[in-house]
């Protein structure tokens, strides 16, 4: 399975922290957010990665290229965006990277103990186009994104989309490359047709969306 790590955002809610540093290169402990994600995905057996970049993207490319230059079994490619294209737009922009197998997508700016090997093993039936991981709504979010009816995603907004999922390439074909496209605009049609499966993850998950949340994680003594 190939994986895409979404790293093109501006990180504007991080304030001064992202003035000269792209958000994926901010650190929890002694590791960058992007590094943490890459390492967890590699532990799950993934060796082929696509990282999309935009804001201060050259710094991300330089960091990753230097950090993993001696990893001979690792293949990392980059997709440059002149401006952030949103999640679906970023996938469409780099669609040629993926083959006909389902691929994993995750955000660079989440911090979680989720075991990615569960998704590597996850099978998608012919009538299912994606499998998403939901989490209980965090304190800062009173209304969720989606719900679950059995293993099917619904519109009840009980839970929050974690930013982690696997997708079939077919979902993103037919769109114009280089356009800004929100993932929700695609997901909603597929959910309506009951083609999106998912499950609720109760383990540790944090959206590092603000400087305060990053500081909170750095003050903890149990991060890994």
Short mmCIF file of the C-alpha atoms (twelve columns), coordinates in Angstrom:
data_MODEL
# 
_entry.id   MODEL 
# 
loop_
_atom_site.group_PDB 
_atom_site.id 
_atom_site.type_symbol 
_atom_site.label_atom_id 
_atom_site.label_alt_id 
_atom_site.label_comp_id 
_atom_site.label_asym_id 
_atom_site.label_seq_id 
_atom_site.Cartn_x 
_atom_site.Cartn_y 
_atom_site.Cartn_z 
_atom_site.pdbx_PDB_model_num 
ATOM 1   C CA . UNK A 1   0.000   0.000  0.000   1 
ATOM 2   C CA . UNK A 2   1.186   3.499  -0.855  1 
ATOM 3   C CA . UNK A 3   0.594   6.428  1.490   1 
ATOM 4   C CA . UNK A 4   0.091   10.156 1.071   1 
ATOM 5   C CA . UNK A 5   0.884   12.561 3.896   1 
ATOM 6   C CA . UNK A 6   -0.922  15.874 3.551   1 
ATOM 7   C CA . UNK A 7   1.612   18.628 4.247   1 
ATOM 8   C CA . UNK A 8   0.593   21.580 2.081   1 
ATOM 9   C CA . UNK A 9   -1.353  23.688 4.579   1 
ATOM 10  C CA . UNK A 10  -0.405  27.203 5.645   1 
ATOM 11  C CA . UNK A 11  -0.596  26.503 9.378   1 
ATOM 12  C CA . UNK A 12  -1.932  30.010 9.927   1 
ATOM 13  C CA . UNK A 13  -3.541  29.161 13.285  1 
ATOM 14  C CA . UNK A 14  -0.107  28.348 14.693  1 
ATOM 15  C CA . UNK A 15  0.766   32.063 14.737  1 
ATOM 16  C CA . UNK A 16  4.431   33.006 14.810  1 
ATOM 17  C CA . UNK A 17  5.513   29.337 14.955  1 
ATOM 18  C CA . UNK A 18  4.906   28.913 11.235  1 
ATOM 19  C CA . UNK A 19  6.303   32.248 10.091  1 
ATOM 20  C CA . UNK A 20  9.541   30.605 8.975   1 
ATOM 21  C CA . UNK A 21  8.794   26.933 9.629   1 
ATOM 22  C CA . UNK A 22  6.154   24.877 7.810   1 
ATOM 23  C CA . UNK A 23  3.716   23.280 10.215  1 
ATOM 24  C CA . UNK A 24  4.767   19.660 9.470   1 
ATOM 25  C CA . UNK A 25  8.280   20.521 10.700  1 
ATOM 26  C CA . UNK A 26  7.139   21.729 14.115  1 
ATOM 27  C CA . UNK A 27  8.214   19.342 16.841  1 
ATOM 28  C CA . UNK A 28  6.730   17.223 19.582  1 
ATOM 29  C CA . UNK A 29  9.660   16.225 21.727  1 
ATOM 30  C CA . UNK A 30  12.652  15.827 19.437  1 
ATOM 31  C CA . UNK A 31  10.716  14.759 16.356  1 
ATOM 32  C CA . UNK A 32  8.845   16.777 13.765  1 
ATOM 33  C CA . UNK A 33  5.153   16.099 13.206  1 
ATOM 34  C CA . UNK A 34  5.952   14.816 9.718   1 
ATOM 35  C CA . UNK A 35  8.733   12.586 10.992  1 
ATOM 36  C CA . UNK A 36  6.405   11.042 13.573  1 
ATOM 37  C CA . UNK A 37  3.880   10.189 10.873  1 
ATOM 38  C CA . UNK A 38  6.474   8.790  8.493   1 
ATOM 39  C CA . UNK A 39  7.957   6.571  11.186  1 
ATOM 40  C CA . UNK A 40  4.579   5.204  12.269  1 
ATOM 41  C CA . UNK A 41  3.626   4.438  8.687   1 
ATOM 42  C CA . UNK A 42  6.945   2.714  8.076   1 
ATOM 43  C CA . UNK A 43  6.356   0.613  11.186  1 
ATOM 44  C CA . UNK A 44  3.126   -0.514 9.524   1 
ATOM 45  C CA . UNK A 45  5.113   -1.802 6.554   1 
ATOM 46  C CA . UNK A 46  4.614   1.075  4.127   1 
ATOM 47  C CA . UNK A 47  7.654   2.078  2.080   1 
ATOM 48  C CA . UNK A 48  6.267   4.237  -0.746  1 
ATOM 49  C CA . UNK A 49  5.181   7.755  0.138   1 
ATOM 50  C CA . UNK A 50  3.890   10.883 -1.504  1 
ATOM 51  C CA . UNK A 51  4.124   14.155 0.417   1 
ATOM 52  C CA . UNK A 52  2.333   17.181 -1.008  1 
ATOM 53  C CA . UNK A 53  3.864   20.555 -0.193  1 
ATOM 54  C CA . UNK A 54  3.069   24.198 -0.756  1 
ATOM 55  C CA . UNK A 55  3.825   26.778 1.954   1 
ATOM 56  C CA . UNK A 56  7.588   26.697 2.623   1 
ATOM 57  C CA . UNK A 57  7.555   23.411 0.757   1 
ATOM 58  C CA . UNK A 58  11.238  23.457 -0.123  1 
ATOM 59  C CA . UNK A 59  12.070  23.231 3.577   1 
ATOM 60  C CA . UNK A 60  9.976   20.090 3.888   1 
ATOM 61  C CA . UNK A 61  11.614  18.542 0.838   1 
ATOM 62  C CA . UNK A 62  15.086  19.368 2.146   1 
ATOM 63  C CA . UNK A 63  14.351  18.002 5.618   1 
ATOM 64  C CA . UNK A 64  12.863  14.707 4.424   1 
ATOM 65  C CA . UNK A 65  15.492  14.195 1.733   1 
ATOM 66  C CA . UNK A 66  18.309  14.617 4.256   1 
ATOM 67  C CA . UNK A 67  16.640  12.706 7.084   1 
ATOM 68  C CA . UNK A 68  15.877  9.599  5.073   1 
ATOM 69  C CA . UNK A 69  18.651  9.687  2.455   1 
ATOM 70  C CA . UNK A 70  20.205  6.476  3.791   1 
ATOM 71  C CA . UNK A 71  16.949  4.500  3.817   1 
ATOM 72  C CA . UNK A 72  17.502  2.439  0.671   1 
ATOM 73  C CA . UNK A 73  14.168  0.607  0.876   1 
ATOM 74  C CA . UNK A 74  12.201  3.834  1.201   1 
ATOM 75  C CA . UNK A 75  10.730  5.720  -1.754  1 
ATOM 76  C CA . UNK A 76  9.452   9.254  -1.127  1 
ATOM 77  C CA . UNK A 77  8.103   11.550 -3.812  1 
ATOM 78  C CA . UNK A 78  6.847   15.116 -3.492  1 
ATOM 79  C CA . UNK A 79  3.930   16.884 -5.117  1 
ATOM 80  C CA . UNK A 80  4.358   20.658 -5.281  1 
ATOM 81  C CA . UNK A 81  1.297   22.894 -5.185  1 
ATOM 82  C CA . UNK A 82  1.550   26.584 -6.115  1 
ATOM 83  C CA . UNK A 83  -1.130  27.162 -3.494  1 
ATOM 84  C CA . UNK A 84  -2.815  24.664 -1.138  1 
ATOM 85  C CA . UNK A 85  -5.389  22.659 -3.085  1 
ATOM 86  C CA . UNK A 86  -7.312  21.190 -0.120  1 
ATOM 87  C CA . UNK A 87  -7.290  17.451 0.559   1 
ATOM 88  C CA . UNK A 88  -9.089  16.173 -2.531  1 
ATOM 89  C CA . UNK A 89  -7.385  18.708 -4.792  1 
ATOM 90  C CA . UNK A 90  -4.013  17.572 -3.501  1 
ATOM 91  C CA . UNK A 91  -4.851  13.941 -4.217  1 
ATOM 92  C CA . UNK A 92  -6.140  14.756 -7.705  1 
ATOM 93  C CA . UNK A 93  -2.987  16.760 -8.396  1 
ATOM 94  C CA . UNK A 94  -0.824  13.725 -7.719  1 
ATOM 95  C CA . UNK A 95  -3.143  10.950 -8.829  1 
ATOM 96  C CA . UNK A 96  -0.593  9.421  -11.206 1 
ATOM 97  C CA . UNK A 97  1.488   8.389  -8.172  1 
ATOM 98  C CA . UNK A 98  -1.106  5.814  -7.157  1 
ATOM 99  C CA . UNK A 99  -1.793  2.474  -8.799  1 
ATOM 100 C CA . UNK A 100 -5.079  0.584  -8.823  1 
ATOM 101 C CA . UNK A 101 -4.754  -0.549 -5.210  1 
ATOM 102 C CA . UNK A 102 -6.345  1.403  -2.332  1 
ATOM 103 C CA . UNK A 103 -3.993  3.997  -0.872  1 
ATOM 104 C CA . UNK A 104 -3.688  5.492  2.595   1 
ATOM 105 C CA . UNK A 105 -4.045  9.212  3.284   1 
ATOM 106 C CA . UNK A 106 -3.228  10.907 6.567   1 
ATOM 107 C CA . UNK A 107 -2.598  14.436 7.799   1 
ATOM 108 C CA . UNK A 108 0.884   15.533 8.816   1 
ATOM 109 C CA . UNK A 109 -0.521  17.530 11.735  1 
ATOM 110 C CA . UNK A 110 -2.217  14.828 13.791  1 
ATOM 111 C CA . UNK A 111 -0.633  13.094 16.768  1 
ATOM 112 C CA . UNK A 112 -2.017  9.656  17.479  1 
ATOM 113 C CA . UNK A 113 -1.324  6.126  18.670  1 
ATOM 114 C CA . UNK A 114 -3.433  4.695  15.862  1 
ATOM 115 C CA . UNK A 115 -1.983  1.489  14.430  1 
ATOM 116 C CA . UNK A 116 -1.719  2.091  10.688  1 
ATOM 117 C CA . UNK A 117 -1.170  -1.605 10.033  1 
ATOM 118 C CA . UNK A 118 -4.907  -2.067 10.631  1 
ATOM 119 C CA . UNK A 119 -5.588  -0.068 7.473   1 
ATOM 120 C CA . UNK A 120 -2.848  -1.792 5.525   1 
ATOM 121 C CA . UNK A 121 -4.733  -5.041 6.189   1 
ATOM 122 C CA . UNK A 122 -8.181  -3.542 5.595   1 
ATOM 123 C CA . UNK A 123 -9.954  -4.963 2.544   1 
ATOM 124 C CA . UNK A 124 -12.327 -2.850 0.471   1 
ATOM 125 C CA . UNK A 125 -15.158 -4.740 -1.204  1 
ATOM 126 C CA . UNK A 126 -16.144 -3.910 -4.769  1 
ATOM 127 C CA . UNK A 127 -19.048 -1.740 -3.595  1 
ATOM 128 C CA . UNK A 128 -16.907 0.221  -1.090  1 
ATOM 129 C CA . UNK A 129 -14.728 3.120  -2.239  1 
ATOM 130 C CA . UNK A 130 -13.112 4.213  1.030   1 
ATOM 131 C CA . UNK A 131 -12.660 3.335  4.684   1 
ATOM 132 C CA . UNK A 132 -12.331 6.225  7.146   1 
ATOM 133 C CA . UNK A 133 -11.285 6.364  10.771  1 
ATOM 134 C CA . UNK A 134 -13.533 8.479  12.994  1 
ATOM 135 C CA . UNK A 135 -12.798 9.659  16.532  1 
ATOM 136 C CA . UNK A 136 -14.965 11.057 19.348  1 
ATOM 137 C CA . UNK A 137 -15.430 14.798 18.984  1 
ATOM 138 C CA . UNK A 138 -12.569 16.672 20.685  1 
ATOM 139 C CA . UNK A 139 -13.358 19.323 23.293  1 
ATOM 140 C CA . UNK A 140 -12.885 22.188 20.850  1 
ATOM 141 C CA . UNK A 141 -15.402 20.742 18.388  1 
ATOM 142 C CA . UNK A 142 -19.055 20.562 19.406  1 
ATOM 143 C CA . UNK A 143 -20.418 19.247 16.099  1 
ATOM 144 C CA . UNK A 144 -18.844 16.288 14.356  1 
ATOM 145 C CA . UNK A 145 -18.361 15.463 10.697  1 
ATOM 146 C CA . UNK A 146 -20.055 12.111 10.253  1 
ATOM 147 C CA . UNK A 147 -21.703 9.253  12.083  1 
ATOM 148 C CA . UNK A 148 -21.829 5.484  11.746  1 
ATOM 149 C CA . UNK A 149 -24.704 3.185  10.936  1 
ATOM 150 C CA . UNK A 150 -23.107 -0.177 11.481  1 
ATOM 151 C CA . UNK A 151 -19.917 0.112  9.487   1 
ATOM 152 C CA . UNK A 152 -21.343 2.653  7.014   1 
ATOM 153 C CA . UNK A 153 -20.648 6.372  7.319   1 
ATOM 154 C CA . UNK A 154 -23.740 8.523  7.799   1 
ATOM 155 C CA . UNK A 155 -24.557 12.229 8.036   1 
ATOM 156 C CA . UNK A 156 -25.446 12.268 11.748  1 
ATOM 157 C CA . UNK A 157 -22.328 14.303 12.746  1 
ATOM 158 C CA . UNK A 158 -21.706 12.249 15.886  1 
ATOM 159 C CA . UNK A 159 -17.965 11.902 15.350  1 
ATOM 160 C CA . UNK A 160 -14.968 13.682 13.863  1 
ATOM 161 C CA . UNK A 161 -13.043 12.500 10.836  1 
ATOM 162 C CA . UNK A 162 -9.537  11.765 12.097  1 
ATOM 163 C CA . UNK A 163 -7.784  12.659 8.849   1 
ATOM 164 C CA . UNK A 164 -6.895  8.975  8.383   1 
ATOM 165 C CA . UNK A 165 -8.388  6.782  5.684   1 
ATOM 166 C CA . UNK A 166 -7.842  4.560  2.690   1 
ATOM 167 C CA . UNK A 167 -9.303  5.366  -0.704  1 
ATOM 168 C CA . UNK A 168 -9.757  3.912  -4.140  1 
ATOM 169 C CA . UNK A 169 -8.312  5.913  -6.997  1 
ATOM 170 C CA . UNK A 170 -11.669 5.923  -8.792  1 
ATOM 171 C CA . UNK A 171 -13.034 8.494  -6.341  1 
ATOM 172 C CA . UNK A 172 -10.699 11.193 -7.641  1 
ATOM 173 C CA . UNK A 173 -10.731 10.533 -11.357 1 
ATOM 174 C CA . UNK A 174 -12.455 12.957 -13.705 1 
ATOM 175 C CA . UNK A 175 -11.466 16.081 -11.768 1 
ATOM 176 C CA . UNK A 176 -9.241  18.811 -13.163 1 
ATOM 177 C CA . UNK A 177 -5.673  18.770 -11.918 1 
ATOM 178 C CA . UNK A 178 -4.537  21.892 -10.065 1 
ATOM 179 C CA . UNK A 179 -7.975  22.904 -8.781  1 
ATOM 180 C CA . UNK A 180 -8.863  23.402 -5.125  1 
ATOM 181 C CA . UNK A 181 -11.273 20.611 -4.151  1 
ATOM 182 C CA . UNK A 182 -12.581 19.838 -0.677  1 
ATOM 183 C CA . UNK A 183 -12.715 16.186 0.303   1 
ATOM 184 C CA . UNK A 184 -16.193 16.599 1.802   1 
ATOM 185 C CA . UNK A 185 -17.645 17.485 -1.591  1 
ATOM 186 C CA . UNK A 186 -16.635 14.051 -2.854  1 
ATOM 187 C CA . UNK A 187 -17.292 12.062 0.295   1 
ATOM 188 C CA . UNK A 188 -20.877 13.242 0.679   1 
ATOM 189 C CA . UNK A 189 -21.931 11.757 -2.660  1 
ATOM 190 C CA . UNK A 190 -20.344 8.424  -1.823  1 
ATOM 191 C CA . UNK A 191 -21.802 8.369  1.679   1 
ATOM 192 C CA . UNK A 192 -25.236 9.032  0.209   1 
ATOM 193 C CA . UNK A 193 -24.775 5.909  -1.898  1 
ATOM 194 C CA . UNK A 194 -23.451 3.928  1.118   1 
ATOM 195 C CA . UNK A 195 -20.062 3.390  -0.463  1 
ATOM 196 C CA . UNK A 196 -17.945 4.612  2.478   1 
ATOM 197 C CA . UNK A 197 -17.153 2.282  5.373   1 
ATOM 198 C CA . UNK A 198 -15.467 3.257  8.604   1 
ATOM 199 C CA . UNK A 199 -14.898 2.625  12.283  1 
ATOM 200 C CA . UNK A 200 -14.527 4.582  15.515  1 
ATOM 201 C CA . UNK A 201 -11.090 4.813  17.095  1 
ATOM 202 C CA . UNK A 202 -11.084 5.311  20.872  1 
ATOM 203 C CA . UNK A 203 -7.318  5.567  21.350  1 
ATOM 204 C CA . UNK A 204 -5.199  8.685  21.615  1 
ATOM 205 C CA . UNK A 205 -5.675  11.228 18.852  1 
ATOM 206 C CA . UNK A 206 -4.967  14.942 18.752  1 
ATOM 207 C CA . UNK A 207 -5.343  17.536 16.026  1 
ATOM 208 C CA . UNK A 208 -2.304  19.811 16.370  1 
ATOM 209 C CA . UNK A 209 -4.227  22.749 14.966  1 
ATOM 210 C CA . UNK A 210 -3.062  25.510 17.277  1 
ATOM 211 C CA . UNK A 211 0.057   26.583 19.129  1 
ATOM 212 C CA . UNK A 212 -1.712  25.770 22.400  1 
ATOM 213 C CA . UNK A 213 -2.304  22.149 21.399  1 
ATOM 214 C CA . UNK A 214 1.302   21.754 20.313  1 
ATOM 215 C CA . UNK A 215 2.458   23.168 23.649  1 
ATOM 216 C CA . UNK A 216 0.123   20.787 25.496  1 
ATOM 217 C CA . UNK A 217 1.630   17.764 23.765  1 
ATOM 218 C CA . UNK A 218 5.135   18.953 24.496  1 
ATOM 219 C CA . UNK A 219 4.356   19.317 28.185  1 
ATOM 220 C CA . UNK A 220 3.244   15.720 28.463  1 
ATOM 221 C CA . UNK A 221 5.754   13.136 29.556  1 
ATOM 222 C CA . UNK A 222 4.248   10.146 27.776  1 
ATOM 223 C CA . UNK A 223 4.573   11.088 24.120  1 
ATOM 224 C CA . UNK A 224 6.258   8.559  21.845  1 
# 
